[in-house]
Amino acid sequence: MFIDKVRINVRGGNGGAGCMSFRREAHVPKGGPDGGDGGHGGNVIVQADASVSSLIEYRFKHHFKAERGTHGRGSRMHGAQGADLVLKVPVGTVVREYFEEEKETGELIADLTHDGERVTVARGGVGGRGNIHFVTSTRRAPAFAELGEPAQEGWIELEMKLMADAALVGMPSAGKSSLIAKMSAARPKIADYPFTTLVPNLGVATSGDLSFVVADVPGLIEGAHEGRGLGHEFLRHIERTALIVHVVDLTGDYEGRDPLEDYEVINRELALYAEELGRRPRIVVANKIDVPGTDEVCAQLAERVRADSIAAAGGNEFAPSPIDPKLYRISALTGKGVESLKAAIATKVHELREAARERAAAEVQYDHIWEHKREAREARFFVTQEGPGVFRVTGTRVERMVVQTDWENEEAVTFLQHRFKRLGVDDALRKAGALDGDEIRIVGRSFEYESPEGAVDVYQELDL
């Protein structure tokens, strides 16, 4: 079964709580703090794996969670870290944010085009610090520790796009499935009616010492770029193929279509869907030359292809062109001309691979890029007024600080207030118009606002 788009919920493991403990031994009447840190929660990682061929594993199971970190203990014993959860996906999978409530797709997280390439999609919570971290010259026995940080959670969309070297495109019943069957060991469904191919088929073809992966993409129709005939579902599989092999049915099929018009329709639909597809390296194939009476239209198509090749080269017939000026005449039924077509595709694919290898030095490090974007977004917070004397503060980092705080411990609450001051929350509230005594709401907690003038930061020695 071919599953090429799924949406799943991912959640990292929560961080373990830090420990509030003091050294208690015989002959040591005033032992210092010795609470250990909580372990970090595991991350959820999406990794491209060449041995995985579809996203079917995620069709019925939609929730994935990494292991949580364990709590810290006394005697400086730190909690164990939670194990990462690695989700294997096919090479060529695009990972995006997904907002379940709005049913909308968000930012691109990663485009995993190489075996082993990975990206962290839900980071585990950081373990809470034990009370050994809160000792200062003025506070020798801190009687509080941090709770573990809650993990990141959210929905992502996984979209599999074929990683083929060449894609066979054309109108329905142009003979693409018959051609891939002749070129490779692929055995797609073949019949004498349109739309027999409903999912892409992949095959490995060999010519001499060269080999390439070819995809048989379901037939396109006019209006495919607007989604007609599942056009978007099929066209997006062509986006990452290096070479387009445009198959034209010289007979016009049973509908009696004009082959030259079919040729123009496919070119137009590719360019309208994505401008870059209109400039993609291309080979044009005239199929069904075994049918009598196709010589004239074949000659007309050859002239059209040559003219398009010159136009794509800027009007210079001797300049390199993305469109091969030669029309390859074949019969997918009898096999005539297929070997020379395979050789041409193999040679072109080899050239394109070598060019791509030269560009590989500038590989994208998705984890780094996505992590920077995520950190910048999480650091932001917003202050909104919900009513007279009532303000709400929202923001990932601020809300996590609140969740990490042990509200049964007065020292921990005081420590949180000073963290807010360092983060700029107090200044933001004052600019928003908050006055002494106003109610400040964060997550499910409520505070009374006190202006920071004249306050002494007893935690100034701490690394907050």
C-alpha positions in Angstrom: 0.0 0.0 0.0 1.3 3.5 -0.9 0.8 5.9 2.0 2.4 9.3 1.1 1.0 11.8 3.7 0.2 11.4 7.4 -0.2 13.7 10.4 1.0 12.6 13.8 1.3 13.9 17.3 4.7 13.9 18.8 5.8 14.6 22.4 9.2 14.5 24.1 9.7 13.0 27.5 9.3 15.3 30.5 12.3 16.2 32.5 12.8 14.7 35.9 12.5 16.8 39.0 15.6 18.1 40.9 16.0 17.0 44.5 16.0 19.1 47.6 18.3 17.3 50.0 20.9 18.0 52.6 23.9 15.9 53.6 23.2 14.0 56.8 26.0 12.0 58.2 27.4 11.2 61.6 29.8 13.7 62.8 28.7 16.2 60.1 26.2 18.4 62.0 25.8 21.0 59.3 26.1 19.1 56.0 25.5 21.2 52.9 22.9 20.7 50.1 23.4 17.6 48.1 20.2 17.3 45.9 20.9 15.8 42.5 19.5 17.0 39.1 16.6 15.4 37.3 17.3 13.6 34.1 16.5 15.2 30.7 13.6 13.7 28.8 14.1 12.0 25.5 13.6 13.7 22.2 11.4 12.6 19.3 13.5 12.4 16.2 12.4 11.8 12.6 15.1 10.0 10.6 15.2 9.1 6.9 15.9 5.4 6.3 16.5 3.9 2.9 15.0 0.6 4.0 11.6 2.2 4.6 9.4 2.5 1.6 6.2 4.1 2.8 4.5 5.9 5.7 2.0 3.1 6.4 3.4 2.6 9.9 1.9 6.0 10.9 -1.5 5.4 9.2 -3.2 4.0 12.3 -1.0 5.0 15.1 -0.9 8.8 15.5 0.6 9.5 18.9 4.3 9.0 19.7 6.0 9.9 23.0 9.6 9.6 24.1 10.7 8.4 27.5 10.7 10.8 30.5 13.8 11.5 32.7 13.9 10.2 36.2 14.0 12.4 39.3 17.2 13.4 41.1 18.0 12.0 44.5 20.1 12.9 47.5 23.9 12.4 47.8 24.2 14.3 44.4 22.6 11.4 42.5 21.3 12.6 39.2 18.3 11.1 37.5 18.7 9.0 34.3 18.0 10.6 30.9 15.0 9.4 29.0 15.7 7.5 25.7 15.1 9.2 22.4 12.3 8.0 20.2 13.4 7.7 16.6 10.7 7.6 13.9 11.9 6.0 10.7 10.6 7.5 7.4 11.4 7.0 3.7 14.1 9.0 2.1 12.4 11.9 0.5 10.1 12.7 3.3 9.2 16.4 4.0 8.5 17.3 7.6 6.2 20.3 8.4 4.5 21.7 11.4 0.8 21.0 11.6 -1.9 22.8 13.6 -4.6 20.3 14.4 -7.2 22.7 15.6 -6.9 25.0 12.6 -6.3 22.0 10.2 -3.5 24.1 8.7 0.1 23.2 7.7 2.8 25.5 9.1 6.6 25.9 8.6 8.9 23.5 6.8 10.9 21.7 9.5 13.1 19.5 7.2 13.3 17.9 3.8 15.0 14.6 4.4 16.6 13.6 1.1 19.6 11.5 2.3 19.7 8.2 4.2 20.4 8.8 7.9 19.4 12.5 7.8 17.4 13.4 10.9 15.7 16.2 12.7 14.4 16.7 16.2 10.7 17.4 16.1 9.8 17.4 19.8 12.5 18.2 22.3 12.5 16.5 25.7 12.1 18.6 28.8 15.3 19.6 30.7 15.7 18.0 34.1 15.1 20.2 37.1 18.2 21.4 39.0 18.8 20.1 42.5 19.3 22.5 45.4 23.1 22.2 45.1 22.8 24.8 42.2 21.2 27.5 44.3 23.9 28.1 46.9 25.2 31.7 47.1 27.2 33.6 49.5 24.0 34.9 51.1 22.0 31.7 50.9 23.9 28.7 52.2 21.1 26.3 52.5 18.5 26.7 49.7 15.5 24.7 50.7 14.1 24.3 47.1 14.8 22.7 43.8 13.4 22.9 40.3 10.7 20.6 39.0 11.4 18.9 35.6 10.6 20.9 32.5 7.6 19.7 30.5 8.4 18.4 27.1 7.5 19.9 23.7 4.4 18.5 22.1 2.7 19.2 18.8 1.5 17.8 15.5 3.6 17.4 12.4 2.9 16.4 8.9 5.0 13.8 7.1 4.8 13.9 3.3 6.6 11.4 1.2 7.8 12.5 -2.2 9.3 10.1 -4.6 13.1 10.1 -4.8 13.4 9.0 -8.5 16.0 10.1 -10.9 13.5 10.3 -13.8 9.7 10.6 -13.8 7.5 9.5 -16.7 4.8 12.0 -17.2 2.0 12.3 -19.8 -1.7 12.1 -20.4 -3.7 9.0 -19.2 -3.1 5.9 -21.3 0.0 7.4 -22.9 1.8 4.1 -22.3 3.9 5.1 -19.2 3.1 1.9 -17.3 4.0 -0.2 -20.3 7.2 1.7 -20.7 8.4 1.3 -17.1 7.6 -2.4 -17.3 9.8 -2.7 -20.4 12.6 -0.6 -18.8 12.7 -2.2 -15.4 11.4 -5.1 -13.3 8.5 -3.0 -12.1 5.1 -4.7 -12.8 2.4 -2.0 -12.7 -1.2 -2.5 -13.5 -1.7 -2.1 -17.3 -5.0 -1.9 -19.1 -6.5 -0.3 -22.2 -8.5 2.3 -20.3 -7.3 5.6 -18.6 -6.3 6.1 -15.0 -5.3 2.5 -14.4 -2.3 3.9 -12.5 -3.6 5.6 -9.3 -0.4 5.6 -7.3 3.2 6.1 -8.5 5.3 3.1 -9.4 9.1 2.9 -9.1 11.5 0.8 -11.1 15.3 0.4 -11.4 16.6 0.5 -15.0 20.0 -0.4 -16.1 21.9 0.6 -19.3 25.5 -0.6 -19.5 27.3 0.3 -16.3 24.8 3.0 -15.4 21.5 2.6 -13.5 18.7 4.9 -12.5 15.4 4.9 -10.6 12.4 5.7 -12.8 8.9 6.6 -11.6 5.7 6.1 -13.4 3.5 9.0 -12.3 -0.3 8.7 -12.8 -1.7 10.5 -15.8 -2.2 14.2 -15.8 -5.1 16.1 -17.4 -5.7 19.7 -18.3 -6.2 21.7 -15.1 -4.0 19.4 -13.0 -2.1 22.4 -11.6 -5.4 23.5 -10.0 -6.0 20.0 -8.5 -8.2 18.5 -11.3 -8.0 14.8 -11.5 -5.9 14.6 -8.3 -3.4 16.8 -10.1 -1.7 18.2 -7.0 -1.4 14.7 -5.5 0.5 13.5 -8.6 2.4 16.7 -9.6 4.1 17.0 -6.2 5.9 13.7 -6.8 7.6 15.2 -9.8 9.1 18.1 -7.8 12.3 16.3 -6.7 13.0 14.2 -9.8 16.1 15.2 -11.7 14.8 14.5 -15.2 11.3 14.6 -16.7 10.6 12.0 -19.4 7.5 13.3 -21.3 5.7 10.4 -23.0 3.3 11.4 -25.8 0.7 9.0 -27.3 1.0 9.4 -31.1 -2.4 7.9 -31.6 -4.4 10.3 -29.4 -5.8 7.3 -27.6 -9.4 6.1 -28.0 -10.6 9.7 -27.5 -8.9 10.8 -30.7 -7.0 13.6 -28.9 -4.4 15.7 -30.8 -1.0 14.5 -29.7 0.6 17.9 -30.3 -2.1 19.5 -28.1 -1.5 16.8 -25.4 2.2 17.7 -25.6 1.4 21.4 -25.0 -1.1 20.7 -22.2 1.5 18.7 -20.1 4.2 21.3 -20.6 1.7 24.0 -19.6 0.5 22.1 -16.5 4.1 21.5 -15.3 5.0 25.2 -15.6 1.8 26.4 -14.0 2.2 24.1 -11.0 5.8 25.2 -10.4 7.7 27.5 -12.6 10.9 25.6 -11.9 9.3 22.4 -13.3 9.0 24.2 -16.7 12.8 24.6 -16.8 13.6 21.0 -15.5 15.8 18.9 -17.8 13.5 17.0 -20.1 13.4 14.2 -22.7 10.4 13.8 -25.0 9.3 10.4 -26.0 6.9 9.5 -28.9 5.2 6.3 -28.0 3.2 3.8 -30.1 5.2 4.1 -33.3 4.0 0.6 -34.1 0.6 1.9 -34.9 0.1 2.6 -38.7 -0.5 6.2 -39.7 1.6 7.9 -37.0 4.5 9.0 -39.1 3.2 12.4 -40.0 2.3 13.4 -36.4 5.6 12.0 -35.2 7.5 14.3 -37.6 5.4 17.3 -36.5 6.1 16.5 -32.8 9.9 16.2 -33.6 9.9 19.7 -35.1 8.0 21.1 -32.1 10.4 19.6 -29.7 13.4 20.9 -31.6 11.9 24.4 -31.6 11.1 24.3 -27.9 14.7 23.2 -27.2 16.1 26.2 -29.1 13.7 28.6 -27.4 14.7 27.2 -24.0 18.4 27.8 -24.9 17.6 31.5 -25.6 17.2 31.1 -29.3 20.7 29.7 -29.9 20.4 26.1 -31.3 24.1 25.4 -30.3 23.7 26.5 -26.7 22.9 23.9 -23.9 19.2 23.5 -23.4 17.2 21.8 -20.6 15.1 20.2 -23.3 16.8 17.4 -25.4 16.3 18.4 -29.0 16.0 14.8 -30.1 12.6 13.1 -30.1 12.9 9.5 -29.0 10.6 7.2 -31.0 9.6 4.0 -29.3 7.0 1.3 -29.0 6.5 0.3 -25.4 4.4 -2.6 -26.6 7.1 -4.2 -28.9 10.1 -2.7 -27.2 11.4 -0.9 -30.3 13.6 2.1 -29.4 13.4 1.4 -25.7 17.1 0.4 -25.3 18.4 3.7 -26.9 15.9 5.6 -24.7 17.3 3.9 -21.6 20.8 4.8 -22.6 19.9 8.4 -23.1 18.1 8.6 -19.8 21.0 6.9 -18.0 23.6 9.2 -19.5 21.6 12.3 -18.6 20.9 11.1 -15.1 24.6 10.5 -14.6 25.4 14.0 -15.7 22.8 15.5 -13.3 24.0 13.4 -10.4 27.6 14.6 -10.9 26.4 18.2 -11.0 24.4 17.6 -7.8 27.4 16.1 -6.1 29.3 19.3 -6.7 26.6 21.3 -4.9 26.5 18.8 -1.9 29.1 20.8 0.0 26.5 23.3 1.1 24.3 20.7 2.8 21.5 22.1 5.0 21.7 21.3 8.7 18.0 21.1 9.5 18.5 20.4 13.2 20.5 23.6 13.6 18.2 25.8 11.5 15.0 24.5 13.1 16.5 24.7 16.6 17.5 28.4 16.1 14.0 29.2 14.8 12.4 27.3 17.7 14.5 28.9 20.4 13.8 32.4 19.0 10.1 31.7 18.9 10.0 30.2 22.5 11.9 33.2 23.9 9.2 35.6 22.9 6.4 36.4 25.3 3.3 38.7 25.1 1.4 40.8 27.6 -2.3 41.3 27.0 -4.9 43.1 29.1 -8.0 40.9 29.8 -9.9 43.4 31.8 -9.5 46.3 34.3 -6.5 45.4 36.5 -6.1 42.0 34.9 -3.2 41.1 32.6 -2.1 37.8 31.0 1.4 36.8 30.0 1.8 34.2 27.3 5.0 32.6 25.9 6.6 29.2 25.8 9.6 29.9 28.0 7.7 32.0 30.6 4.9 29.3 30.9 7.5 26.6 31.3 9.1 28.5 34.2 5.7 28.6 35.9 5.2 24.9 35.4 8.7 24.1 36.7 8.1 25.9 40.0 7.1 24.1 43.2 4.2 26.3 44.4 4.3 24.7 47.9 7.7 26.2 48.4 7.9 29.9 49.2 11.6 30.1 48.3 10.9 28.6 44.9 8.2 31.1 44.2 10.5 34.0 45.1 13.2 32.6 42.8 10.7 32.5 40.0 9.8 36.2 40.5 13.5 37.1 40.1 13.7 35.0 37.0 10.8 37.0 35.5 12.6 40.2 36.3 15.7 39.1 34.5 13.7 38.0 31.5 12.1 41.4 31.2 8.5 40.4 32.2 8.3 43.1 34.9 9.3 45.8 32.4 6.8 44.5 29.8 4.0 44.6 32.4 4.8 48.1 33.4 4.8 49.3 29.8 1.5 47.6 29.3 0.0 49.7 32.1 0.1 47.3 35.0 0.0 48.9 38.5 0.8 47.6 42.0 -1.9 45.2 43.1 -3.1 44.3 39.5 -3.7 40.6 38.8 -1.2 38.9 36.5 -2.2 35.5 35.0 0.2 33.0 33.6 -1.0 29.5 32.5 -3.3 28.5 35.4 -1.6 30.7 38.1 -2.4 34.2 39.3 0.0 36.7 40.8 -0.2 40.2 42.3 1.9 42.7 40.5 4.5 44.6 42.4 6.5 47.3 40.7 10.3 46.5 40.6 11.5 49.9 41.8 13.7 49.6 44.8 13.6 45.8 44.9 16.9 44.1 45.7 17.8 41.0 43.6 19.1 38.6 46.2 19.7 36.1 43.4 22.1 38.3 41.4 24.9 35.7 41.9 22.9 33.0 40.2 23.2 31.9 36.6 19.6 32.3 35.6 
